[in-house]
Amino acid sequence: MQTELSNTLGVEHAVFGFTPFPAVAAAITRAGGFGVLGAVRYTAPDALARDLDWMQEHTDGLPYGLDVVMPAKKVEGVSETDVEAMIPQGHRRFVTELLEKYQVPQLAEGETSGWRITGWMEQVARTQLDVAFGYPIKLLANALGSPPPDIIQRAHDHGILVAALAGSPRHAQHHKAAGIDIVVAQGYEAGGHTGEIATMVLTPEVVAAVDPLPVLAAGGIGTGEQIAAGLALGAQGVWLGSIWLTTEEAELHSRRLTAKLLAAGPADTVRSRALTGKPARQLRTDWTDAWDDPSGPGPLPMPLQGLLVAEANSRIQRHEVEPLLGTPVGQIVGRMNSERSVQAVFDDLTRGFERAIDRINRIAGRA
């Protein structure tokens, strides 16, 4: 599974694995892929530095990258407190009543609500990057499109390639014009924030739109055969996220959530704004149903929704309230039916890729 891009980055397989868990990212890199650590949950710079130190110690000198959530346009003079003041009281009451309906306990005294989805704010992302540029990362990916021009320049000055996710050919062309090095064509099937075009359609259109930039295919990919399909469509690699959630190295800290993922089929996800305010594919739960119900107030725009539900999500996860318990995940969840090591996942991917290539060779009369 080698391409020009994987050779440029010095990795064995053109498999880019996004994950919020350092242990998974490091294992992806050690298995011959390219691990990409998600930084959005690191609101404290020292916490990110600690985990990047750990990555350095556990990647055997092999390359890895970082994914941030950074808006391309800067908003001056707006603090998290200012943003929270914009949340309507009716939406706060809706959250309170929903938690009461399912008897969700409070957090323990002194326990914080954890991730508050503040990584979208530019000042937070910049502090993350101030830390990250002190490490030998080889790729900086941005989940909200192209980063600001000065960040792209700083990355290039450090010899770091910059990638950006795109849900349409138009978005991809904007990335190319901004000086991005790699475009991730993320299809409708993907977990997390995603557009409305399916991977099979999106990938070749993005490849054509940004030629000669390399493209990674993303969304609904979790087998070697699907990797082969992505490369056949013109991609120089694949971007996988959901498939790592049920690996042994993942740190979900919830057996109930893991069990829900293992039991879910491809129809058990929904593209909802309940988590962040932007459409994000996730497990369908009573929580997503309540927010998508026309009789309710409906989700707020990003970032208000994320700030509104941060504590509620922490309470749901902390107490494993099963009807409400969910996570961002793509439609590939139907293939995630056992807990395996990252290396075992890679072994399956390479075997499936070889089967696909052998099949095509037989069809073409070359076997």
Secondary structure, DSSP 8 states (H G I E B T S, - for coil): ---HHHHHHT-SS-EEEEES-HHHHHHHHHTTSEEEEE-TT--SHHHHHHHHHHHHHHSTT--EEEEE---SS--TT--HHHHHTTS-HHHHHHHHHHHHHTT-----TT------S-TTSHHHHHHHHHHHTTTT--EEEETTSS--HHHHHHHHHTT-EEEEEESSHHHHHHHHHHT-SEEEEE-TTSSEE--SS-HHHHHHHHHHHHTTS-EEEESS--SHHHHHHHHHTT-SEEEE-GGGTTBTT-----HHHHHHHHH--TTSEEEESTTTSS-EEEE--HHHHHHH-TTS-----TTHHHHHHHHHHHHHHHTT-GGG---B--GGGGG--S-B-HHHHHHHHHHHHHHHHHHHHHHTT--
